[in-house]
Amino acid sequence: MTETAILPHADGATRILTTRCGLRLEVLPATEHDGPALAQFFAQVSEEDRRFRFLAACAQVSRDQLDLLLHPDHFRTESFLVFEPMYGDLVASALLACDGKLDTAEIAVSVREDYRAHGIGWALVDLLAQEAQRRGVRRVISIENRENRAAIELEREKGFTPYPFEGDPTLVILSKTYR
């Protein structure tokens, strides 16, 4: 399990996330003020990473997609931004989106390529699972492109089970049940 400490912050709770390799990062709930930083973040990730994250090819993330990340309701949806504290660089984005009954939550994570292999994705899957459990969610899923082998392997290591995505053979659902 990843170590997470919660500290106060003007825009909400700041979490200090320590990855399994000892990297310490600041995790904040996204706000509308983060729009430019989030747009720049997704402009810096590869086209393949955007395709894996949004399950569609796109040269840039649309305003509507950004708005969903910048205006979570903080109950059924939560959007987290992960910053490297020394330079203030946005290095990852993580989303938790619960269904109306709070039975199932979908998670999605994007990590900047130059910050991969430091355990950030691993730590964010833990954080999102903890948030889902805190809300009483029974099952957490992730929908992945079958080509996204790194994400699928990470989620399998975290106890997620793969299932076919009905109607689209290019996708797979990874699911973990908590109760």
Protein Blocks (a to p, Z undefined) as FASTA:
>chain_A
ZZddddddfkbccdddddfkopacddddddfklmmmmmmmmmmpcfklmmmmnopacfbd
cfklmmmmmmcghlmpccdddddfknopafbdcdddddfkomaccddddddfklgonomm
mmmmmmmmmmmmmnopabdcddddfklmmlmmmmmmnopacdddehiakbccddddfZZ
